[in-house]
Amino acid sequence: MPVNDLRSFPERALQRSAQGFGPAAFRLSMLPASLAYGAVMRLRRYAYGIGALRSYDPGVPVVSVGNITVGGTGKTPMVEWVARHLAQTGHCPAILSRGYGAPPGTPLNDEALQLERSIPEVPHYTGPDRVASARNAVSAGADCIVLDDGFQHLRLRRHVNLVLLDALDPFGGGRVLPAGKLREPCSALRAADAVVLTRVDAIPTDALTDLRSRVRKITGNAPLIECVHKPMSVAAADGSDVSEPDSLAGKSVGVFCGIGNPEAFMKTVKQLGARIPTAHVLPDHVQYSKVGVRKIIKACTDVDFALTTEKDAVKVGAFWVGAPPLRVLKVWMAFTEGQERLEGLLSALFANPDRI
């Protein structure tokens, strides 16, 4: 399968699968900066912990969904699940996100567009000042907040910290940026109220047992929740013509995506029985252009259809014209362990108002 990888060298070098002298030399050269950055992040979290830096309390429960690595761990499906669960249990949630990677002049990035399409009944506030967004959400009637990608956003007080770890690469190579993929040292996991292991079906049983043990050594008694990214449907980009995921079996598809973990997406497509004669891997949060999309279309001339993620589909939009057809693989967060514990954490926020 020929893969046209259009990510930058530093982005590719930090991938767990990146081998060879070049990636290794790059990571080694970044080690001094990594040590300094890690120290700053430790000091910052400590300053918030002792009150030297203050967090704003919006007066309603705040559930943070975040991670400790750059790249895809499944935050967007988890944000959707939490927001939907809160709405279905009688609450009025609002989603807050920074909007990183939004096109110039527009407030919504790809993840926000995906959430807006999936759960339009939940208001979504985007912007770098999430304290201001929280005030606006509460003023508009929100009785709880879901903070997207919020583990490092300590300016806003949170009452439940959900931290996601991708079982395929949970600790980002063991080094803090820029020598590794960790946003802050692993010790930050002690602040988690629950750790969610995603893609647990992608690693062997003994590796999963070892991962559980490593996480518990850091977090102690914090609940450990496990889930998989379950393919739910294949549909046209506008949501029509929906079919089962197994409809991909035997099909020849041209895959393209600009997400944090493209390897996992392509692995899922292969497991569903599709053949991938051509693939394009683009930078995370890539902004598609007419010229770039035309190049992808040209590479997909001999396939049954092109296939991408929900996150990419909301950005390709009108750029995709002509053959082949564009299809979208929808993935949902399915729990294999700990869903009741997570639901209990969320319901306790409203059963114990003294915690707020």
Protein Blocks (a to p, Z undefined) as FASTA:
>chain_A
ZZddfbdfklmmmpmklgcjklmmmmmmmmmmmmmmmmmmmmmmmmmmnopaccddehia
cdddddfbecjehlmmmmmmmmmmmmmnopacddddehioiaehiabdfklmmmmmmmmm
bccdedjblmlmmmmmmmnopabdcdehkllmmmbccfbdcddddfklmngnopacfkbm
bfbdfklmmmpcbdcdehklmpcfklmmmmmmmmmmmnomaccdddddddfbdcdfkopa
iacfklmgopacddddddfblmlmmmmmmmnopacfbccdddehiacdfklmmmmmmmmm
mcfbdcddfklmmmnmmmlgcjddddddddddddfehklmmmmmmmmmmmmmmlZZ
